[in-house]
Amino acid sequence: MSREGAARCGPELVAPEGIEAQTCVMTGGGEIWARAYHRNTSGRELRAVLTLMGPGGRTVELHCALAADDEPGSCETPRGASAGGPGAYAAVAEYAGAGVEEAPLLLRAGSHRAPGASD
């Protein structure tokens, strides 16, 4: 385990529209946060909304812009004090086109694996 802590990540997903993503719940030092890894191969700017959901209906939401440059990147929510074990938290990142209020959802990537999936 690294000094930073641990990560619980969902599967790496690829959408035909040109976005690759993986979303994780991160823990370390009594803190918890969400991180989304992404690569935008669509050739246009995209936007993402990263949400960390915790016990008692607590949520943290972050909006990220993804440049149209085909480079790997990430965004993460602010770190906060953990109010339970890592299993009590989930993270979801949703990706859509930028600059359009009602742009269609291109990809949704979560921190949990499907039931029965192997690591």
Contacts in CASP RR format, 6 or more apart in sequence:
PFRMAT RR
TARGET T0000
AUTHOR 0000-0000-0000
METHOD contacts of the structure
MODEL  1
MSREGAARCGPELVAPEGIEAQTCVMTGGGEIWARAYHRNTSGRELRAVL
TLMGPGGRTVELHCALAADDEPGSCETPRGASAGGPGAYAAVAEYAGAGV
EEAPLLLRAGSHRAPGASD
4 26 0 8 1.000
4 28 0 8 1.000
5 26 0 8 1.000
5 27 0 8 1.000
5 28 0 8 1.000
5 29 0 8 1.000
6 26 0 8 1.000
6 27 0 8 1.000
6 28 0 8 1.000
6 86 0 8 1.000
7 24 0 8 1.000
7 25 0 8 1.000
7 26 0 8 1.000
7 27 0 8 1.000
7 35 0 8 1.000
8 24 0 8 1.000
8 25 0 8 1.000
8 27 0 8 1.000
8 86 0 8 1.000
8 87 0 8 1.000
8 111 0 8 1.000
9 22 0 8 1.000
9 23 0 8 1.000
9 24 0 8 1.000
9 25 0 8 1.000
9 111 0 8 1.000
10 22 0 8 1.000
10 23 0 8 1.000
10 24 0 8 1.000
10 109 0 8 1.000
10 110 0 8 1.000
10 111 0 8 1.000
10 112 0 8 1.000
10 113 0 8 1.000
11 22 0 8 1.000
11 109 0 8 1.000
11 113 0 8 1.000
11 114 0 8 1.000
11 117 0 8 1.000
12 20 0 8 1.000
12 21 0 8 1.000
12 22 0 8 1.000
13 20 0 8 1.000
13 21 0 8 1.000
13 22 0 8 1.000
13 107 0 8 1.000
13 109 0 8 1.000
14 20 0 8 1.000
15 95 0 8 1.000
15 106 0 8 1.000
15 107 0 8 1.000
17 42 0 8 1.000
17 106 0 8 1.000
17 107 0 8 1.000
18 40 0 8 1.000
18 41 0 8 1.000
18 42 0 8 1.000
18 43 0 8 1.000
18 106 0 8 1.000
19 38 0 8 1.000
19 39 0 8 1.000
19 40 0 8 1.000
19 41 0 8 1.000
19 42 0 8 1.000
19 46 0 8 1.000
19 66 0 8 1.000
19 95 0 8 1.000
19 106 0 8 1.000
19 107 0 8 1.000
20 38 0 8 1.000
20 39 0 8 1.000
20 41 0 8 1.000
21 36 0 8 1.000
21 37 0 8 1.000
21 38 0 8 1.000
21 39 0 8 1.000
21 48 0 8 1.000
21 93 0 8 1.000
21 95 0 8 1.000
21 107 0 8 1.000
21 109 0 8 1.000
22 36 0 8 1.000
22 37 0 8 1.000
22 38 0 8 1.000
22 109 0 8 1.000
23 34 0 8 1.000
23 35 0 8 1.000
23 36 0 8 1.000
23 37 0 8 1.000
23 50 0 8 1.000
23 91 0 8 1.000
23 92 0 8 1.000
23 93 0 8 1.000
23 109 0 8 1.000
23 110 0 8 1.000
23 111 0 8 1.000
24 34 0 8 1.000
24 35 0 8 1.000
24 36 0 8 1.000
24 37 0 8 1.000
24 91 0 8 1.000
24 111 0 8 1.000
25 32 0 8 1.000
25 33 0 8 1.000
25 34 0 8 1.000
25 52 0 8 1.000
25 86 0 8 1.000
25 87 0 8 1.000
25 89 0 8 1.000
25 90 0 8 1.000
25 91 0 8 1.000
25 111 0 8 1.000
26 32 0 8 1.000
26 33 0 8 1.000
26 34 0 8 1.000
26 35 0 8 1.000
26 76 0 8 1.000
27 82 0 8 1.000
27 85 0 8 1.000
27 86 0 8 1.000
30 81 0 8 1.000
30 82 0 8 1.000
31 79 0 8 1.000
31 80 0 8 1.000
31 81 0 8 1.000
31 82 0 8 1.000
32 52 0 8 1.000
32 79 0 8 1.000
32 80 0 8 1.000
32 81 0 8 1.000
32 82 0 8 1.000
32 86 0 8 1.000
32 89 0 8 1.000
33 52 0 8 1.000
33 60 0 8 1.000
33 76 0 8 1.000
33 77 0 8 1.000
33 78 0 8 1.000
33 79 0 8 1.000
33 80 0 8 1.000
34 50 0 8 1.000
34 51 0 8 1.000
34 52 0 8 1.000
34 60 0 8 1.000
34 62 0 8 1.000
34 76 0 8 1.000
34 77 0 8 1.000
34 89 0 8 1.000
34 91 0 8 1.000
34 93 0 8 1.000
34 111 0 8 1.000
35 50 0 8 1.000
35 74 0 8 1.000
35 75 0 8 1.000
35 76 0 8 1.000
35 77 0 8 1.000
35 91 0 8 1.000
36 48 0 8 1.000
36 50 0 8 1.000
36 64 0 8 1.000
36 74 0 8 1.000
36 75 0 8 1.000
36 76 0 8 1.000
36 91 0 8 1.000
36 93 0 8 1.000
36 109 0 8 1.000
37 72 0 8 1.000
37 73 0 8 1.000
37 74 0 8 1.000
38 48 0 8 1.000
38 66 0 8 1.000
38 72 0 8 1.000
38 73 0 8 1.000
38 74 0 8 1.000
38 75 0 8 1.000
38 93 0 8 1.000
38 95 0 8 1.000
39 70 0 8 1.000
39 71 0 8 1.000
39 72 0 8 1.000
39 73 0 8 1.000
40 46 0 8 1.000
40 66 0 8 1.000
40 67 0 8 1.000
40 68 0 8 1.000
40 69 0 8 1.000
40 70 0 8 1.000
41 70 0 8 1.000
42 68 0 8 1.000
42 106 0 8 1.000
43 68 0 8 1.000
43 70 0 8 1.000
44 68 0 8 1.000
44 97 0 8 1.000
44 98 0 8 1.000
45 65 0 8 1.000
45 66 0 8 1.000
45 67 0 8 1.000
45 68 0 8 1.000
45 97 0 8 1.000
45 98 0 8 1.000
45 99 0 8 1.000
46 65 0 8 1.000
46 66 0 8 1.000
46 68 0 8 1.000
46 95 0 8 1.000
46 96 0 8 1.000
46 97 0 8 1.000
46 98 0 8 1.000
46 106 0 8 1.000
47 63 0 8 1.000
47 64 0 8 1.000
47 65 0 8 1.000
47 66 0 8 1.000
47 95 0 8 1.000
47 96 0 8 1.000
47 97 0 8 1.000
47 98 0 8 1.000
47 99 0 8 1.000
47 103 0 8 1.000
48 63 0 8 1.000
48 64 0 8 1.000
48 65 0 8 1.000
48 66 0 8 1.000
48 75 0 8 1.000
48 93 0 8 1.000
48 94 0 8 1.000
48 95 0 8 1.000
48 96 0 8 1.000
49 61 0 8 1.000
49 62 0 8 1.000
49 63 0 8 1.000
49 64 0 8 1.000
49 93 0 8 1.000
49 94 0 8 1.000
50 61 0 8 1.000
50 62 0 8 1.000
50 63 0 8 1.000
50 64 0 8 1.000
50 75 0 8 1.000
50 76 0 8 1.000
50 77 0 8 1.000
50 91 0 8 1.000
50 92 0 8 1.000
50 93 0 8 1.000
51 59 0 8 1.000
51 60 0 8 1.000
51 61 0 8 1.000
51 62 0 8 1.000
51 91 0 8 1.000
51 92 0 8 1.000
51 93 0 8 1.000
51 94 0 8 1.000
52 59 0 8 1.000
52 60 0 8 1.000
52 61 0 8 1.000
52 77 0 8 1.000
52 89 0 8 1.000
52 90 0 8 1.000
52 91 0 8 1.000
53 59 0 8 1.000
53 89 0 8 1.000
53 90 0 8 1.000
53 91 0 8 1.000
53 92 0 8 1.000
54 83 0 8 1.000
54 88 0 8 1.000
54 89 0 8 1.000
54 90 0 8 1.000
55 83 0 8 1.000
55 84 0 8 1.000
55 88 0 8 1.000
55 89 0 8 1.000
56 83 0 8 1.000
58 83 0 8 1.000
60 77 0 8 1.000
60 78 0 8 1.000
60 80 0 8 1.000
61 77 0 8 1.000
62 75 0 8 1.000
62 76 0 8 1.000
62 77 0 8 1.000
62 78 0 8 1.000
64 75 0 8 1.000
65 98 0 8 1.000
66 73 0 8 1.000
66 95 0 8 1.000
66 98 0 8 1.000
77 91 0 8 1.000
89 111 0 8 1.000
90 110 0 8 1.000
90 111 0 8 1.000
90 112 0 8 1.000
91 110 0 8 1.000
91 111 0 8 1.000
92 108 0 8 1.000
92 109 0 8 1.000
92 110 0 8 1.000
92 111 0 8 1.000
93 108 0 8 1.000
93 109 0 8 1.000
93 110 0 8 1.000
94 105 0 8 1.000
94 107 0 8 1.000
94 108 0 8 1.000
95 105 0 8 1.000
95 106 0 8 1.000
95 107 0 8 1.000
95 108 0 8 1.000
95 109 0 8 1.000
96 103 0 8 1.000
96 104 0 8 1.000
96 105 0 8 1.000
96 106 0 8 1.000
97 103 0 8 1.000
97 104 0 8 1.000
97 106 0 8 1.000
113 119 0 8 1.000
END
